[in-house]
């Protein structure tokens, strides 16, 4: 049976990856400190370890027996990254480094890193390719880009195949919680779906001419699985 660790597996994107891997017959461990994730999102079929990705011992324990690591753990909100950049740097960058250090002796076949299209800033290159100019407009974008580049550099150094996936706006089940105003993934798709479900009027912000790229969480999970099983290494994909 194929074994994997999903960091942040109690979160929105991580939990979709966990469920897909279990459906595929994998054995899955989840490392999550539940600072933004929810315990009930972790299915009974997964082994749950409550701990932080900044804790080297917890990371090593979670990686025991793993063949793959899907690194989704992060503090994924832009405005709070301005309000408390040190706390976000600690998790988003140092947490990634801690997991990469723990992975050095784990004999992993692949690490798939969850990165962000925020590194492109307000790009005018549409559709946006992977070689579009980097334009870091906030601490979160800087942290995700730094974590991704650390992973690629250290992966090459330590012979760990790395693939980084730069997500755009992810939506899907679990993306919006009306009782949690701090939810990182309260995109307009989830908000509109909630308003429609509860019979409320849809509210348009601005002139309604804004455009965004959206990707369903199920497709993101599939992308992670395919990246893990592919021969790609040292690559970034949107």
C-alpha positions as protocol buffer text, in pm:
chain_id: "A"
residue {
  index: 1
  type: UNK
  ca { x: 0 y: 0 z: 0 }
}
residue {
  index: 2
  type: UNK
  ca { x: 132 y: 344 z: -96 }
}
residue {
  index: 3
  type: UNK
  ca { x: 189 y: 571 z: 202 }
}
residue {
  index: 4
  type: UNK
  ca { x: 173 y: 949 z: 215 }
}
residue {
  index: 5
  type: UNK
  ca { x: 186 y: 1238 z: 458 }
}
residue {
  index: 6
  type: UNK
  ca { x: -41 y: 1537 z: 401 }
}
residue {
  index: 7
  type: UNK
  ca { x: 63 y: 1837 z: 607 }
}
residue {
  index: 8
  type: UNK
  ca { x: -231 y: 2063 z: 676 }
}
residue {
  index: 9
  type: UNK
  ca { x: -459 y: 1770 z: 596 }
}
residue {
  index: 10
  type: UNK
  ca { x: -736 y: 1906 z: 820 }
}
residue {
  index: 11
  type: UNK
  ca { x: -760 y: 2219 z: 609 }
}
residue {
  index: 12
  type: UNK
  ca { x: -967 y: 2293 z: 300 }
}
residue {
  index: 13
  type: UNK
  ca { x: -730 y: 2184 z: 23 }
}
residue {
  index: 14
  type: UNK
  ca { x: -541 y: 1928 z: 230 }
}
residue {
  index: 15
  type: UNK
  ca { x: -859 y: 1743 z: 327 }
}
residue {
  index: 16
  type: UNK
  ca { x: -959 y: 1707 z: -38 }
}
residue {
  index: 17
  type: UNK
  ca { x: -618 y: 1552 z: -109 }
}
residue {
  index: 18
  type: UNK
  ca { x: -655 y: 1317 z: 189 }
}
residue {
  index: 19
  type: UNK
  ca { x: -995 y: 1195 z: 72 }
}
residue {
  index: 20
  type: UNK
  ca { x: -873 y: 1137 z: -283 }
}
residue {
  index: 21
  type: UNK
  ca { x: -570 y: 939 z: -166 }
}
residue {
  index: 22
  type: UNK
  ca { x: -785 y: 723 z: 60 }
}
residue {
  index: 23
  type: UNK
  ca { x: -1023 y: 661 z: -230 }
}
residue {
  index: 24
  type: UNK
  ca { x: -720 y: 551 z: -434 }
}
residue {
  index: 25
  type: UNK
  ca { x: -628 y: 297 z: -166 }
}
residue {
  index: 26
  type: UNK
  ca { x: -337 y: 489 z: -14 }
}
residue {
  index: 27
  type: UNK
  ca { x: -241 y: 486 z: 353 }
}
residue {
  index: 28
  type: UNK
  ca { x: -249 y: 847 z: 469 }
}
residue {
  index: 29
  type: UNK
  ca { x: -109 y: 1034 z: 768 }
}
residue {
  index: 30
  type: UNK
  ca { x: -215 y: 1390 z: 848 }
}
residue {
  index: 31
  type: UNK
  ca { x: -6 y: 1645 z: 1038 }
}
residue {
  index: 32
  type: UNK
  ca { x: -206 y: 1951 z: 1141 }
}
residue {
  index: 33
  type: UNK
  ca { x: -205 y: 2180 z: 1444 }
}
residue {
  index: 34
  type: UNK
  ca { x: -572 y: 2272 z: 1386 }
}
residue {
  index: 35
  type: UNK
  ca { x: -495 y: 2645 z: 1397 }
}
residue {
  index: 36
  type: UNK
  ca { x: -702 y: 2688 z: 1081 }
}
residue {
  index: 37
  type: UNK
  ca { x: -802 y: 2327 z: 1004 }
}
residue {
  index: 38
  type: UNK
  ca { x: -1082 y: 2127 z: 1161 }
}
residue {
  index: 39
  type: UNK
  ca { x: -1046 y: 1781 z: 1312 }
}
residue {
  index: 40
  type: UNK
  ca { x: -1378 y: 1663 z: 1166 }
}
residue {
  index: 41
  type: UNK
  ca { x: -1240 y: 1710 z: 816 }
}
residue {
  index: 42
  type: UNK
  ca { x: -994 y: 1425 z: 870 }
}
residue {
  index: 43
  type: UNK
  ca { x: -1166 y: 1095 z: 781 }
}
residue {
  index: 44
  type: UNK
  ca { x: -1142 y: 795 z: 1009 }
}
residue {
  index: 45
  type: UNK
  ca { x: -927 y: 613 z: 754 }
}
residue {
  index: 46
  type: UNK
  ca { x: -637 y: 856 z: 799 }
}
residue {
  index: 47
  type: UNK
  ca { x: -383 y: 858 z: 1083 }
}
residue {
  index: 48
  type: UNK
  ca { x: -403 y: 1197 z: 1253 }
}
residue {
  index: 49
  type: UNK
  ca { x: -116 y: 1364 z: 1437 }
}
residue {
  index: 50
  type: UNK
  ca { x: -187 y: 1699 z: 1597 }
}
residue {
  index: 51
  type: UNK
  ca { x: 127 y: 1904 z: 1571 }
}
residue {
  index: 52
  type: UNK
  ca { x: 292 y: 2193 z: 1393 }
}
residue {
  index: 53
  type: UNK
  ca { x: 503 y: 2175 z: 1078 }
}
residue {
  index: 54
  type: UNK
  ca { x: 750 y: 2395 z: 1266 }
}
residue {
  index: 55
  type: UNK
  ca { x: 810 y: 2110 z: 1513 }
}
residue {
  index: 56
  type: UNK
  ca { x: 1095 y: 1897 z: 1378 }
}
residue {
  index: 57
  type: UNK
  ca { x: 1012 y: 1597 z: 1596 }
}
residue {
  index: 58
  type: UNK
  ca { x: 646 y: 1602 z: 1492 }
}
residue {
  index: 59
  type: UNK
  ca { x: 744 y: 1626 z: 1126 }
}
residue {
  index: 60
  type: UNK
  ca { x: 983 y: 1332 z: 1154 }
}
residue {
  index: 61
  type: UNK
  ca { x: 723 y: 1121 z: 1334 }
}
residue {
  index: 62
  type: UNK
  ca { x: 457 y: 1202 z: 1076 }
}
residue {
  index: 63
  type: UNK
  ca { x: 691 y: 1107 z: 791 }
}
residue {
  index: 64
  type: UNK
  ca { x: 773 y: 761 z: 928 }
}
residue {
  index: 65
  type: UNK
  ca { x: 703 y: 508 z: 655 }
}
residue {
  index: 66
  type: UNK
  ca { x: 585 y: 770 z: 404 }
}
residue {
  index: 67
  type: UNK
  ca { x: 676 y: 751 z: 37 }
}
residue {
  index: 68
  type: UNK
  ca { x: 522 y: 1084 z: -62 }
}
residue {
  index: 69
  type: UNK
  ca { x: 462 y: 1415 z: 111 }
}
residue {
  index: 70
  type: UNK
  ca { x: 195 y: 1665 z: 10 }
}
residue {
  index: 71
  type: UNK
  ca { x: 283 y: 1992 z: 182 }
}
residue {
  index: 72
  type: UNK
  ca { x: -32 y: 2204 z: 211 }
}
residue {
  index: 73
  type: UNK
  ca { x: 12 y: 2343 z: 564 }
}
residue {
  index: 74
  type: UNK
  ca { x: 18 y: 2722 z: 568 }
}
residue {
  index: 75
  type: UNK
  ca { x: -135 y: 3038 z: 703 }
}
residue {
  index: 76
  type: UNK
  ca { x: -300 y: 3133 z: 375 }
}
residue {
  index: 77
  type: UNK
  ca { x: -445 y: 3481 z: 416 }
}
residue {
  index: 78
  type: UNK
  ca { x: -304 y: 3800 z: 270 }
}
residue {
  index: 79
  type: UNK
  ca { x: -419 y: 4072 z: 511 }
}
residue {
  index: 80
  type: UNK
  ca { x: -311 y: 3884 z: 828 }
}
residue {
  index: 81
  type: UNK
  ca { x: 31 y: 3836 z: 667 }
}
residue {
  index: 82
  type: UNK
  ca { x: 65 y: 4216 z: 680 }
}
residue {
  index: 83
  type: UNK
  ca { x: -68 y: 4231 z: 1037 }
}
residue {
  index: 84
  type: UNK
  ca { x: 167 y: 3963 z: 1173 }
}
residue {
  index: 85
  type: UNK
  ca { x: 437 y: 3884 z: 916 }
}
residue {
  index: 86
  type: UNK
  ca { x: 659 y: 3707 z: 1170 }
}
residue {
  index: 87
  type: UNK
  ca { x: 397 y: 3447 z: 1263 }
}
residue {
  index: 88
  type: UNK
  ca { x: 320 y: 3387 z: 897 }
}
residue {
  index: 89
  type: UNK
  ca { x: 689 y: 3363 z: 807 }
}
residue {
  index: 90
  type: UNK
  ca { x: 735 y: 3110 z: 1086 }
}
residue {
  index: 91
  type: UNK
  ca { x: 470 y: 2876 z: 946 }
}
residue {
  index: 92
  type: UNK
  ca { x: 487 y: 2941 z: 573 }
}
residue {
  index: 93
  type: UNK
  ca { x: 864 y: 2945 z: 531 }
}
residue {
  index: 94
  type: UNK
  ca { x: 1023 y: 2788 z: 838 }
}
residue {
  index: 95
  type: UNK
  ca { x: 750 y: 2525 z: 854 }
}
residue {
  index: 96
  type: UNK
  ca { x: 834 y: 2426 z: 498 }
}
residue {
  index: 97
  type: UNK
  ca { x: 1205 y: 2414 z: 578 }
}
residue {
  index: 98
  type: UNK
  ca { x: 1138 y: 2199 z: 884 }
}
residue {
  index: 99
  type: UNK
  ca { x: 944 y: 1946 z: 677 }
}
residue {
  index: 100
  type: UNK
  ca { x: 1212 y: 1946 z: 408 }
}
residue {
  index: 101
  type: UNK
  ca { x: 1480 y: 1878 z: 669 }
}
residue {
  index: 102
  type: UNK
  ca { x: 1272 y: 1593 z: 811 }
}
residue {
  index: 103
  type: UNK
  ca { x: 1231 y: 1456 z: 458 }
}
residue {
  index: 104
  type: UNK
  ca { x: 1607 y: 1434 z: 396 }
}
residue {
  index: 105
  type: UNK
  ca { x: 1639 y: 1089 z: 551 }
}
residue {
  index: 106
  type: UNK
  ca { x: 1287 y: 965 z: 480 }
}
residue {
  index: 107
  type: UNK
  ca { x: 1361 y: 824 z: 134 }
}
residue {
  index: 108
  type: UNK
  ca { x: 1063 y: 997 z: -24 }
}
residue {
  index: 109
  type: UNK
  ca { x: 975 y: 936 z: -387 }
}
residue {
  index: 110
  type: UNK
  ca { x: 826 y: 1284 z: -431 }
}
residue {
  index: 111
  type: UNK
  ca { x: 726 y: 1598 z: -244 }
}
residue {
  index: 112
  type: UNK
  ca { x: 442 y: 1808 z: -386 }
}
residue {
  index: 113
  type: UNK
  ca { x: 441 y: 2163 z: -253 }
}
residue {
  index: 114
  type: UNK
  ca { x: 130 y: 2380 z: -246 }
}
residue {
  index: 115
  type: UNK
  ca { x: 235 y: 2723 z: -369 }
}
residue {
  index: 116
  type: UNK
  ca { x: 35 y: 3023 z: -487 }
}
residue {
  index: 117
  type: UNK
  ca { x: -29 y: 3226 z: -801 }
}
residue {
  index: 118
  type: UNK
  ca { x: -12 y: 3532 z: -575 }
}
residue {
  index: 119
  type: UNK
  ca { x: 357 y: 3539 z: -668 }
}
residue {
  index: 120
  type: UNK
  ca { x: 253 y: 3686 z: -1006 }
}
residue {
  index: 121
  type: UNK
  ca { x: 90 y: 3988 z: -843 }
}
residue {
  index: 122
  type: UNK
  ca { x: -153 y: 4179 z: -1062 }
}
residue {
  index: 123
  type: UNK
  ca { x: -17 y: 4030 z: -1379 }
}
residue {
  index: 124
  type: UNK
  ca { x: -139 y: 4146 z: -1718 }
}
residue {
  index: 125
  type: UNK
  ca { x: -12 y: 3828 z: -1881 }
}
residue {
  index: 126
  type: UNK
  ca { x: -330 y: 3630 z: -1945 }
}
residue {
  index: 127
  type: UNK
  ca { x: -349 y: 3335 z: -1955 }
}
residue {
  index: 128
  type: UNK
  ca { x: -64 y: 3334 z: -1704 }
}
residue {
  index: 129
  type: UNK
  ca { x: 222 y: 3092 z: -1782 }
}
residue {
  index: 130
  type: UNK
  ca { x: 475 y: 2967 z: -1530 }
}
residue {
  index: 131
  type: UNK
  ca { x: 742 y: 3200 z: -1670 }
}
residue {
  index: 132
  type: UNK
  ca { x: 534 y: 3515 z: -1618 }
}
residue {
  index: 133
  type: UNK
  ca { x: 718 y: 3786 z: -1422 }
}
residue {
  index: 134
  type: UNK
  ca { x: 722 y: 3745 z: -1045 }
}
residue {
  index: 135
  type: UNK
  ca { x: 568 y: 4044 z: -867 }
}
residue {
  index: 136
  type: UNK
  ca { x: 548 y: 3999 z: -490 }
}
residue {
  index: 137
  type: UNK
  ca { x: 294 y: 4246 z: -352 }
}
residue {
  index: 138
  type: UNK
  ca { x: 236 y: 4115 z: 1 }
}
residue {
  index: 139
  type: UNK
  ca { x: 413 y: 3909 z: 269 }
}
residue {
  index: 140
  type: UNK
  ca { x: 203 y: 3601 z: 193 }
}
residue {
  index: 141
  type: UNK
  ca { x: 311 y: 3599 z: -172 }
}
residue {
  index: 142
  type: UNK
  ca { x: 673 y: 3648 z: -69 }
}
residue {
  index: 143
  type: UNK
  ca { x: 654 y: 3366 z: 184 }
}
residue {
  index: 144
  type: UNK
  ca { x: 493 y: 3117 z: -54 }
}
residue {
  index: 145
  type: UNK
  ca { x: 746 y: 3200 z: -325 }
}
residue {
  index: 146
  type: UNK
  ca { x: 1036 y: 3169 z: -81 }
}
residue {
  index: 147
  type: UNK
  ca { x: 905 y: 2835 z: 48 }
}
residue {
  index: 148
  type: UNK
  ca { x: 866 y: 2706 z: -306 }
}
residue {
  index: 149
  type: UNK
  ca { x: 1218 y: 2811 z: -404 }
}
residue {
  index: 150
  type: UNK
  ca { x: 1366 y: 2661 z: -88 }
}
residue {
  index: 151
  type: UNK
  ca { x: 1192 y: 2335 z: -173 }
}
residue {
  index: 152
  type: UNK
  ca { x: 1326 y: 2331 z: -528 }
}
residue {
  index: 153
  type: UNK
  ca { x: 1681 y: 2420 z: -424 }
}
residue {
  index: 154
  type: UNK
  ca { x: 1702 y: 2183 z: -127 }
}
residue {
  index: 155
  type: UNK
  ca { x: 1522 y: 1909 z: -318 }
}
residue {
  index: 156
  type: UNK
  ca { x: 1790 y: 1921 z: -586 }
}
residue {
  index: 157
  type: UNK
  ca { x: 2062 y: 1929 z: -323 }
}
residue {
  index: 158
  type: UNK
  ca { x: 1923 y: 1636 z: -124 }
}
residue {
  index: 159
  type: UNK
  ca { x: 1801 y: 1427 z: -420 }
}
residue {
  index: 160
  type: UNK
  ca { x: 1434 y: 1467 z: -329 }
}
residue {
  index: 161
  type: UNK
  ca { x: 1210 y: 1509 z: -636 }
}
residue {
  index: 162
  type: UNK
  ca { x: 1002 y: 1825 z: -587 }
}
residue {
  index: 163
  type: UNK
  ca { x: 703 y: 1958 z: -779 }
}
residue {
  index: 164
  type: UNK
  ca { x: 543 y: 2290 z: -685 }
}
residue {
  index: 165
  type: UNK
  ca { x: 184 y: 2372 z: -779 }
}
residue {
  index: 166
  type: UNK
  ca { x: 85 y: 2739 z: -791 }
}
residue {
  index: 167
  type: UNK
  ca { x: -287 y: 2751 z: -716 }
}
residue {
  index: 168
  type: UNK
  ca { x: -514 y: 3029 z: -831 }
}
residue {
  index: 169
  type: UNK
  ca { x: -853 y: 3073 z: -655 }
}
residue {
  index: 170
  type: UNK
  ca { x: -961 y: 2736 z: -518 }
}
residue {
  index: 171
  type: UNK
  ca { x: -1326 y: 2667 z: -442 }
}
residue {
  index: 172
  type: UNK
  ca { x: -1538 y: 2367 z: -352 }
}
residue {
  index: 173
  type: UNK
  ca { x: -1703 y: 2194 z: -55 }
}
residue {
  index: 174
  type: UNK
  ca { x: -1563 y: 2334 z: 268 }
}
residue {
  index: 175
  type: UNK
  ca { x: -1433 y: 2653 z: 111 }
}
residue {
  index: 176
  type: UNK
  ca { x: -1677 y: 2883 z: 289 }
}
residue {
  index: 177
  type: UNK
  ca { x: -1795 y: 2884 z: 649 }
}
residue {
  index: 178
  type: UNK
  ca { x: -2039 y: 3169 z: 723 }
}
residue {
  index: 179
  type: UNK
  ca { x: -1965 y: 3131 z: 1095 }
}
residue {
  index: 180
  type: UNK
  ca { x: -1592 y: 3183 z: 1043 }
}
residue {
  index: 181
  type: UNK
  ca { x: -1509 y: 3529 z: 914 }
}
residue {
  index: 182
  type: UNK
  ca { x: -1140 y: 3442 z: 924 }
}
residue {
  index: 183
  type: UNK
  ca { x: -1183 y: 3156 z: 678 }
}
residue {
  index: 184
  type: UNK
  ca { x: -897 y: 3175 z: 431 }
}
residue {
  index: 185
  type: UNK
  ca { x: -1099 y: 3053 z: 134 }
}
residue {
  index: 186
  type: UNK
  ca { x: -1412 y: 3269 z: 150 }
}
residue {
  index: 187
  type: UNK
  ca { x: -1406 y: 3322 z: -226 }
}
residue {
  index: 188
  type: UNK
  ca { x: -1701 y: 3468 z: -410 }
}
residue {
  index: 189
  type: UNK
  ca { x: -1804 y: 3121 z: -532 }
}
residue {
  index: 190
  type: UNK
  ca { x: -1861 y: 2995 z: -178 }
}
residue {
  index: 191
  type: UNK
  ca { x: -2019 y: 3322 z: -67 }
}
residue {
  index: 192
  type: UNK
  ca { x: -2264 y: 3328 z: -359 }
}
residue {
  index: 193
  type: UNK
  ca { x: -2350 y: 2961 z: -310 }
}
residue {
  index: 194
  type: UNK
  ca { x: -2428 y: 3026 z: 57 }
}
residue {
  index: 195
  type: UNK
  ca { x: -2641 y: 3331 z: -23 }
}
residue {
  index: 196
  type: UNK
  ca { x: -2833 y: 3140 z: -287 }
}
residue {
  index: 197
  type: UNK
  ca { x: -2886 y: 2843 z: -54 }
}
residue {
  index: 198
  type: UNK
  ca { x: -3019 y: 3067 z: 224 }
}
residue {
  index: 199
  type: UNK
  ca { x: -3239 y: 3274 z: -7 }
}
residue {
  index: 200
  type: UNK
  ca { x: -3041 y: 3595 z: 31 }
}
residue {
  index: 201
  type: UNK
  ca { x: -2971 y: 3849 z: -241 }
}
residue {
  index: 202
  type: UNK
  ca { x: -2632 y: 3833 z: -410 }
}
residue {
  index: 203
  type: UNK
  ca { x: -2414 y: 4134 z: -336 }
}
residue {
  index: 204
  type: UNK
  ca { x: -2180 y: 4266 z: -606 }
}
residue {
  index: 205
  type: UNK
  ca { x: -1870 y: 4450 z: -488 }
}
residue {
  index: 206
  type: UNK
  ca { x: -1742 y: 4719 z: -722 }
}
residue {
  index: 207
  type: UNK
  ca { x: -1866 y: 4737 z: -1080 }
}
residue {
  index: 208
  type: UNK
  ca { x: -1891 y: 4362 z: -1134 }
}
residue {
  index: 209
  type: UNK
  ca { x: -1627 y: 4367 z: -1408 }
}
residue {
  index: 210
  type: UNK
  ca { x: -1360 y: 4191 z: -1201 }
}
residue {
  index: 211
  type: UNK
  ca { x: -1226 y: 3863 z: -1337 }
}
residue {
  index: 212
  type: UNK
  ca { x: -1056 y: 3577 z: -1154 }
}
residue {
  index: 213
  type: UNK
  ca { x: -932 y: 3229 z: -1233 }
}
residue {
  index: 214
  type: UNK
  ca { x: -1104 y: 2957 z: -1031 }
}
residue {
  index: 215
  type: UNK
  ca { x: -1018 y: 2592 z: -987 }
}
residue {
  index: 216
  type: UNK
  ca { x: -1222 y: 2330 z: -804 }
}
residue {
  index: 217
  type: UNK
  ca { x: -1065 y: 2162 z: -502 }
}
residue {
  index: 218
  type: UNK
  ca { x: -1128 y: 1819 z: -656 }
}
residue {
  index: 219
  type: UNK
  ca { x: -918 y: 1921 z: -957 }
}
residue {
  index: 220
  type: UNK
  ca { x: -646 y: 2052 z: -725 }
}
residue {
  index: 221
  type: UNK
  ca { x: -642 y: 1718 z: -546 }
}
residue {
  index: 222
  type: UNK
  ca { x: -614 y: 1534 z: -878 }
}
residue {
  index: 223
  type: UNK
  ca { x: -330 y: 1766 z: -982 }
}
residue {
  index: 224
  type: UNK
  ca { x: -145 y: 1678 z: -662 }
}
residue {
  index: 225
  type: UNK
  ca { x: -189 y: 1306 z: -723 }
}
residue {
  index: 226
  type: UNK
  ca { x: -76 y: 1328 z: -1085 }
}
residue {
  index: 227
  type: UNK
  ca { x: 223 y: 1543 z: -991 }
}
residue {
  index: 228
  type: UNK
  ca { x: 324 y: 1287 z: -729 }
}
residue {
  index: 229
  type: UNK
  ca { x: 305 y: 996 z: -971 }
}
residue {
  index: 230
  type: UNK
  ca { x: 466 y: 1175 z: -1264 }
}
residue {
  index: 231
  type: UNK
  ca { x: 833 y: 1175 z: -1358 }
}
residue {
  index: 232
  type: UNK
  ca { x: 847 y: 1554 z: -1316 }
}
residue {
  index: 233
  type: UNK
  ca { x: 1098 y: 1693 z: -1067 }
}
residue {
  index: 234
  type: UNK
  ca { x: 1230 y: 2040 z: -999 }
}
residue {
  index: 235
  type: UNK
  ca { x: 930 y: 2187 z: -1179 }
}
residue {
  index: 236
  type: UNK
  ca { x: 662 y: 2448 z: -1113 }
}
residue {
  index: 237
  type: UNK
  ca { x: 312 y: 2423 z: -1256 }
}
residue {
  index: 238
  type: UNK
  ca { x: 15 y: 2660 z: -1250 }
}
